[in-house]
């Protein structure tokens, strides 16, 4: 990205302002990038932890496998999942609120005694699965924002800040050269004028 500038004081002032803006913003962006990197790792770890808990829970209830054949799968259903927004390092991410279930009435006298436990087990397993998915989505959003922040950090650090510094150097050098040329030419004019005066005095 070539930085456009002119060889004058106005352009020099503008380049200086732009450089300061980027130099001030860079540490904040770098901190945001580090925070996002950390939060992505935490969200992925939370998702993996919940999946592991889900696997462990499934193994824990493995002994009930034969009984599940008697269980009516239409007895419980998820009707809604409440998600709310939580800001993490300035980024809006999803967080799990309440999971709403619809439980069809059943006759406790006719159905096996473990049906109530079966409902509680299904609620626990579904919560672990849904929460893991929410954390995975949170990690995806944060990682996307981290990549965007990294791009901005690189743009400032490797392109724009050096570009503005170079532009300022060029403008200053040009203005110094102009000043030196101006001084030199006025000196030449002065010397010539002095020589002409001497010559006219000799006559």
Number of C-alpha atoms within 10 A of each C-alpha: 7 9 11 10 16 12 15 12 12 11 16 21 12 14 23 15 13 15 20 14 12 18 15 10 13 19 12 12 18 16 13 20 24 16 16 24 18 15 19 23 14 15 21 18 16 18 24 16 14 20 19 15 16 19 15 12 15 15 12 10 12 12 10 13 11 9 13 13 9 11 15 12 11 9 13 16 14 12 10 11 14 11 14 12 12 14 10 14 18 12 16 14 20 20 17 18 12 12 16 13 13 12 13 9 8 12 8 11 7 7 13 12 10 13 19 12 10 18 15 12 15 14 17 13 16 15 18 20 17 17 19 25 17 19 24 20 18 25 25 16 16 27 20 14 20 24 14 13 19 18 13 18 22 15 16 19 15 11 15 21 20 14 19 24 14 14 22 21 13 16 19 16 13 14 16 12 12 12 12 12 12 12 12 12 12 12 12 12 12 12 12 12 12 12 12 12 11 11 10 9 8 7 5
